[in-house]
Amino acid sequence: MDQRERILDAIQDLISSAGKLPSILEIAQEVGLTKQGVLHYFPTRAALDAAVVLRALAKVDAAMGEAAAGGSPTATYLRLSSPDGGDRAAVMVLAAAFRGRSTGLPPEVGRAIARWEALIADEVGDPVRAEVVRLAGDGLFGEALVTGAPPTAERIERLVTHLRAGPTRRRT
């Protein structure tokens, strides 16, 4: 494992244990470097934070790409609603970045969302239904972050079945 990955792993571990974003000095101590050693790999706090977010996005991109090649992007996106340490770290970084500013999500996040929705839309045949799938997955993810309890497999399968089905008629 290279040093950049060790640093990113340390951030996840420190967030999991302390429940807050660690300082660069705390990260350095965790991996046995000096603060300047961490800054060699990530020259600014913003670069370090961006790497945490990009790593989380890459994980979802890989899973969604694999699902598009031979599975179900809908089911995969909903199953990814159980946050892991990398997801929690990315959320902490994004939350900290939003404090005191209203510039919105980093552009990489918006582009990733568009990619994921396009993969889902290819499967379900409707961009609006794809957006609903994404929003349902995001809601499950947020609920799991707040409650600490991931959605059950049964709940996800029930949602997958419903969201992949075609439009239903209203009862009159």
C-alpha positions as semicolon CSV with decimal commas, in nm:
position;residue;x (nm);y (nm);z (nm)
1;M;0,000;0,000;0,000
2;D;0,141;0,338;-0,091
3;Q;0,177;0,626;0,153
4;R;-0,115;0,824;0,008
5;E;-0,348;0,528;0,071
6;R;-0,211;0,488;0,424
7;I;-0,286;0,855;0,492
8;L;-0,641;0,822;0,357
9;D;-0,692;0,504;0,563
10;A;-0,571;0,692;0,871
11;I;-0,829;0,965;0,815
12;Q;-1,105;0,703;0,800
13;D;-0,978;0,533;1,115
14;L;-0,947;0,859;1,306
15;I;-1,294;0,974;1,204
16;S;-1,438;0,638;1,307
17;S;-1,273;0,653;1,647
18;A;-1,312;1,024;1,727
19;G;-1,622;1,119;1,531
20;K;-1,460;1,433;1,395
21;L;-1,220;1,540;1,122
22;P;-0,865;1,490;1,238
23;S;-0,601;1,758;1,209
24;I;-0,310;1,707;0,973
25;L;-0,087;1,659;1,277
26;E;-0,316;1,383;1,410
27;I;-0,310;1,215;1,069
28;A;0,069;1,240;1,058
29;Q;0,103;1,083;1,402
30;E;-0,129;0,799;1,301
31;V;0,089;0,704;1,001
32;G;0,425;0,781;1,160
33;L;0,503;1,092;0,956
34;T;0,560;1,454;1,036
35;K;0,302;1,714;0,940
36;Q;0,535;1,810;0,655
37;G;0,545;1,445;0,551
38;V;0,168;1,442;0,506
39;L;0,187;1,774;0,322
40;H;0,440;1,619;0,083
41;Y;0,166;1,387;-0,043
42;F;-0,123;1,634;-0,003
43;P;0,012;1,993;-0,024
44;T;-0,298;2,151;0,134
45;R;-0,586;2,054;0,359
46;A;-0,813;2,110;0,059
47;A;-0,609;1,859;-0,146
48;L;-0,632;1,605;0,136
49;D;-1,006;1,656;0,173
50;A;-1,057;1,630;-0,204
51;A;-0,869;1,298;-0,205
52;V;-1,102;1,161;0,064
53;V;-1,409;1,257;-0,143
54;L;-1,261;1,132;-0,471
55;R;-1,174;0,800;-0,311
56;A;-1,534;0,751;-0,198
57;L;-1,663;0,848;-0,544
58;A;-1,420;0,604;-0,709
59;K;-1,554;0,320;-0,493
60;V;-1,910;0,388;-0,608
61;D;-1,797;0,439;-0,969
62;A;-1,627;0,099;-0,969
63;A;-1,932;-0,077;-0,825
64;M;-2,170;0,099;-1,063
65;G;-1,950;0,025;-1,365
66;E;-1,936;-0,342;-1,271
67;A;-2,313;-0,347;-1,222
68;A;-2,373;-0,186;-1,561
69;A;-2,151;-0,448;-1,724
70;G;-2,328;-0,747;-1,580
71;G;-2,568;-0,669;-1,301
72;S;-2,820;-0,416;-1,188
73;P;-2,716;-0,052;-1,134
74;T;-3,045;0,002;-0,948
75;A;-2,982;-0,279;-0,700
76;T;-2,616;-0,185;-0,666
77;Y;-2,688;0,181;-0,591
78;L;-2,943;0,090;-0,326
79;R;-2,711;-0,170;-0,174
80;L;-2,439;0,094;-0,149
81;S;-2,663;0,283;0,094
82;S;-2,483;0,122;0,388
83;P;-2,203;0,369;0,457
84;D;-1,855;0,242;0,541
85;G;-1,564;0,429;0,696
86;G;-1,467;0,590;0,367
87;D;-1,821;0,712;0,312
88;R;-1,838;0,857;0,662
89;A;-1,506;1,033;0,609
90;A;-1,627;1,182;0,280
91;V;-1,948;1,304;0,442
92;M;-1,751;1,466;0,726
93;V;-1,522;1,638;0,476
94;L;-1,816;1,764;0,271
95;A;-2,001;1,883;0,581
96;A;-1,694;2,073;0,700
97;A;-1,649;2,229;0,357
98;F;-2,009;2,356;0,362
99;R;-1,974;2,538;0,692
100;G;-1,980;2,907;0,620
101;R;-2,021;2,881;0,243
102;S;-2,296;2,804;0,001
103;T;-2,112;2,712;-0,317
104;G;-2,270;2,367;-0,344
105;L;-2,111;2,029;-0,390
106;P;-1,772;1,994;-0,555
107;P;-1,815;1,952;-0,933
108;E;-1,676;1,597;-0,917
109;V;-1,972;1,495;-0,701
110;G;-2,223;1,640;-0,948
111;R;-2,055;1,465;-1,239
112;A;-2,054;1,134;-1,049
113;I;-2,424;1,168;-0,970
114;A;-2,497;1,228;-1,339
115;R;-2,295;0,915;-1,435
116;W;-2,474;0,699;-1,180
117;E;-2,818;0,824;-1,279
118;A;-2,738;0,757;-1,647
119;L;-2,643;0,396;-1,566
120;I;-2,963;0,351;-1,368
121;A;-3,169;0,517;-1,644
122;D;-3,026;0,272;-1,898
123;E;-3,160;-0,010;-1,682
124;V;-3,500;0,132;-1,584
125;G;-3,565;0,312;-1,912
126;D;-3,665;0,643;-1,758
127;P;-3,447;0,930;-1,631
128;V;-3,706;1,040;-1,375
129;R;-3,732;0,689;-1,231
130;A;-3,349;0,682;-1,224
131;E;-3,350;1,004;-1,022
132;V;-3,604;0,852;-0,782
133;V;-3,378;0,547;-0,740
134;R;-3,082;0,773;-0,664
135;L;-3,282;0,982;-0,419
136;A;-3,410;0,667;-0,246
137;G;-3,052;0,540;-0,215
138;D;-2,934;0,876;-0,086
139;G;-3,217;0,876;0,169
140;L;-3,125;0,528;0,288
141;F;-2,762;0,637;0,311
142;G;-2,852;0,945;0,516
143;E;-3,078;0,743;0,743
144;A;-2,797;0,492;0,802
145;L;-2,554;0,773;0,884
146;V;-2,791;0,924;1,139
147;T;-2,919;0,605;1,299
148;G;-2,608;0,390;1,264
149;A;-2,829;0,109;1,132
150;P;-2,793;0,011;0,767
151;P;-3,107;-0,083;0,576
152;T;-3,194;-0,450;0,587
153;A;-3,144;-0,667;0,279
154;E;-3,520;-0,728;0,271
155;R;-3,592;-0,356;0,265
156;I;-3,346;-0,297;-0,018
157;E;-3,484;-0,589;-0,220
158;R;-3,838;-0,458;-0,173
159;L;-3,731;-0,116;-0,300
160;V;-3,535;-0,263;-0,591
161;T;-3,836;-0,466;-0,701
162;H;-4,066;-0,166;-0,682
163;L;-3,831;0,085;-0,844
164;R;-3,732;-0,143;-1,134
165;A;-4,096;-0,220;-1,214
166;G;-4,270;-0,020;-1,481
167;P;-4,526;0,247;-1,405
168;T;-4,827;0,135;-1,206
169;R;-5,185;0,248;-1,246
170;R;-5,368;0,444;-0,985
171;R;-5,665;0,278;-0,825
172;T;-5,988;0,459;-0,896
